[in-house]
Amino acid sequence: MRAVLILLVFIAINLPTFAAEEVTLANENTIQTRIDTIGTNILNKNKIDKRIIFTYNKRTKKKALSLDKTITNRQVIIYDGLYQSVQTDDELAAMLSREISTVIKSYSGTWGGIIDSAQVTLGSKKFEIVADKRAVDYMVNSEYNPLALIIFINKTCPQKRFDRFSRHNLTSKRLARIYEYITFKYPQYLENNELIDNPYYQNFLLSSIDNRKKLEEKIQTKSTKEIDYE
């Protein structure tokens, strides 16, 4: 009888902990399923015939890790700190498309994969521009709004003072080039902009006035030269 009472007391004390762990596990499974569903849809709709897996990690790091240091570990790891920055499926698709765009280059043959992985690890402004544009294509092909990539980057990538000695472009330049790419290749998303009232998109419009003026001038003159965005 005493043993039974001790067991009942133990259960009563630990029941809240067990319940909390069950809720946490259920939430993690829900997030993993959402990531898998959208990520797999992007792979299938873009006919990407390379194997890539998606892993949700509950750590609070505010980044996504596309390539393992071994180079051969082709997976997209989404940390909870970054996942909490996305609200819509379009934004999550933007995050995943950008990471898939990075991972896919690791399949460029043995030496090509090593070189591309080094570009990702060490940083390459040119690689960054190409990867952003490829992510836009992935999103459109998967029927997600590519303007969500602008929203996602605007929310998650801080603006540095300058990029002369940096391995990455200024966030403002990245956003301007993405906007230019969408303007010329997928103008229908700007003509029928469903995200126009999004506060982060509004912030992009406010902070990109000068860069968008440069783009307008390029369109009016039908110039093909590359714009020196700020």
DAKA-V199709 format. One line per field, one symbol per residue. psi: psi as a letter, one per 30 degrees, with the letter a starting at -180 (. if undefined). A space follows every 50 residues. Layout:
psi: ???
This chain:
psi: eeeeeeeeeeeeefeeeeeeeeeeeeeeeeeeeeeeeeeeeeeefghjgk kklkkkkglgkilkjeklffefijljjjkeeeeffkeleeeeeeeeeeee eeefffghleeeeeeeeeeeefkkeeeeeeeeeeeeeeeefghljfffee eeeeffjlklelgeglfllkeeeeeeeeeeeeeeehfffeeijfgefkee eeeeeefgeeefeeeeeeeefhkglkkil.
